[in-house]
Amino acid sequence: MPPLDRFDIAIMRTLQREGRLSNNALAERVGLSPSACSRRLDRLEADGAIAGYHARLSNRALGHPITVLVNIALSGQSERQLAEFEAAVRRCPNVLVCFLMSGEYDYILRVAARDLEDFERIHKTYLSAFPHVVRINSSFALREVLDRPVVSLDPGC
């Protein structure tokens, strides 16, 4: 990917805040002509700097206010075992995020549930039935403090 210049960063910063802007409005905000802005936007998308566009929906508003972080240990880490586990995770609609980890556990998942009974159902139906699982450790989030979709484009913390 080519280095990002100030216009690329301005485009991405603006879209982070207001992803529904028209190309004309975006071009005006970043100080480019609409055609130049459109070309840069196409390049940023093609290069993978802009991975996609979506609306951030609220799990709470959709009836799934419980967030559970689930650590999972597998019986081994062969390519076959990892692939089978990951394929099963993709079939569970309540798993929002799945990371392959280093350390004590092999995976960490973020799971959405309606309530404790719903999480019990998810645990029985999916989590404990995933292939090669030998240990599950679940922690319930009490409150979401921060959910940043990406690293800030602004320098420094």
N, C-alpha and C positions, 0 to 999 in steps of 0.2 A: 504494500500500500504506500503511495507517495505521502510525503510529509503534509500535514495539515497546515494551511496558512490561516491568517486572521479571518478571512471570509468564510472558510470551511467551518472554523470554530464558531463564528457568529451564527451561521446557519444552524448548526447542531444545537447550540445553546438556546436559540430562539425556539426551535422545534421541541426541545425538551420541555419548555414552559408552555408552549402553545402549538401542539401537534396538528391542529386542525386549520392552520393558516393556509390561505390560498397562495399559490406561487407569487402572484403580484404583491400581496401583503408581505410575504416573507422577503421578497426582493427589496421592497421599500424599507423594511426594518434593518436589513443588513447593508444597504447602500449599493446594490447591484441592479443592473437592468433585469427585467424578468427572464430574458433569454439566457443571460449569463448565470443567473441564479438557478434556472432549470437545468442547465448543463452541469453545474457543480453538484446539484442535488442528485442527478442521475449518476454521476461519478461516485459520490459518497455512498449511494445505495449499491452500486456495482462492486465497489471495493470492500463492502461489508462494514463500513464505519457507521452506517445507518442500517440496523438489522431488521427493521420493520416498524409498523405503525399499529397501535392498538389503543383501545380505551382501557383504563385501569378501573376494573370493577371492584366493588366492595364485597368481600366474602360475607361480612356481617349483614349487609343489605340483602344479599342473596340467600340468607337463612343459614349460613355456616359461620357463626361467630367464634367458634372454638378453633384455636391454632395449636397443633401439637408438633413438637420436634421429636422425631423418632430416629434413634440410633440403631443400626442393624449390623450384626456381625454374621458373616457367612462361614460355612464349613471349609471353604478354600477360596482361592482367587485365580483359578484357571480362567482362560479366556472363555471357555464354554460356560462355567458357572456364572461369571460376571454377565455375559450376554443373556443367559436365561433369566437371571434376576432382573436385569434392566428391562427386558421385554415384558416381564410380569408387572413391573412398576408402571410402565407406560399404559397398561390396561386398567389401572386403578384410577378412577376419575377424581378421587379425593386427594391424591398426591399432587401437590402444586409444584414442588421443587425436589430434585434428587441430586445429591452430590456423591461421587466416589471419593472417599476420604483416605488420608493416611492416619495412622494412630490406632487406637484400641478398636474402633468400629470401622467397618468397611464402607458403610453408607450413612448419610444423614438425609432424612426426608422432612419436608414441611407438609403437614396434612391438615386439611380443613374438615371440620365436623360440625353437625348441628348442635350436639350436646354430648354428654358422657355416654349415653346409650348408643348414639350413632357411632362414636369412636369405638365402642366395644364391638359393634357390628363390623366396622372397617378392620379392626384388629383381627377378629375371627375369620372374616371372609377373605381378606386380602393379605394383611401384613404377615400373619403367622403361616399363611399358605404359600407365600412366595418361596420359590425354590432355593434350597441350600441355606435357609435361615437357621441359625443356631442360638441367637440371642437378640432380644429386642429390649430397648430401654426408651421409654416415652416420657417426655416432659411437657407439661401444659403451660403455654404462654399465659401469663396473667394480664399483660397489657403490651400492645405494640408501641414501642417508643419511636422507632424510625424504620421506614421501609423505603430506601432510596433505590430507584431502579438502575442507576448507573453512577459511576464516579463523576464528580463534578468536573466541568470543563474549566472552572475558575481555578487559578493557581492557589496553592496553600490550603490549610485547613481553617 
